[in-house]
């Protein structure tokens, strides 16, 4: 996006510059919101994938095979799901 501003007495037209910077700010805010939402969605997908891997391990090897970290991951996932209800 290449801005074009009318040359005024002492530089560019102030209103055009203000409008343009406001547009850029809105575009930046929107891009930041989308990036944050995408990062959140990716993190949620990663957590779900990890839970699926742990559940598959339980299916193959039993619950006694879980590490303390895997148990904590399942507990956190369970708490998160309960809080969304």
N, C-alpha and C positions, 0 to 999 in steps of 0.2 A: 504494500500500500504506500504509494508515493504521495505525500501531501503537496498541495499547491496552495499558496497563500498570496493574497493580493498585497502588493507593496503599498504601504501607507506612508504618511508623512514622516514618521519616525520609526520605520521598520515595517514589520508585517502587521496586518489587521489583527488587533488583539482578540477580538471575539472569535475570529476563525481559528486562531491558535488555541484559545481556551476550549473551543468546541472540539478541536482535533485531539487535544490532550485528554479531554473528558472521554472521548470515544476510545482512545488507547487504554485508559484506565479501566473502562468497562470491559474491553476485550481481555485485558490482563486478568482482571478479577474472574471473569468467566473461565479463562484457561486454567487459572489456579484452582477454581472449584472443581473443574473436570479432572484435573490431575490428582487432586486429593481424593475424589470419589473413585478414580481408577486405582489409586494406591490402596485405598480401603477395600475395594472389591478384590484386588489381587491378594491382599493379606488374608481376607476371609477365605478365599479359594485355597490358599496355602494351608490355612488351619484345617479346613475340611479335608484336604488331601492327607494331611498328617494324621488326623483322626481315623480316616479310612485305612491308612497303613497300620495303625495300632490295632484297630479292630480285626484286620486281616491276620495280624500276628497272633492275636488272642485265639482266633479261629484255628490257626495252624498249630500253635504251641501251648495254648492255654494262658489264663490270666496270670499264673504264677511266673511266667516268663517276662513280664513287663518290668522295665526299669522304673526307678522312682520318678524320673523325668516323664516317662510315658504315662504313668499313673496321674501325675500332676496335670499333664496335657488333657487327659480325659476328664479329670475333675473340673478343670477350667472350662472345657467345652460344654460340659453338662450344666455348670452354673450359668454360662452365657446363654444357653438355650432356655433355661428356666426363667431368666430375667427378661427374655423377649416375649414371654407369654403374657 
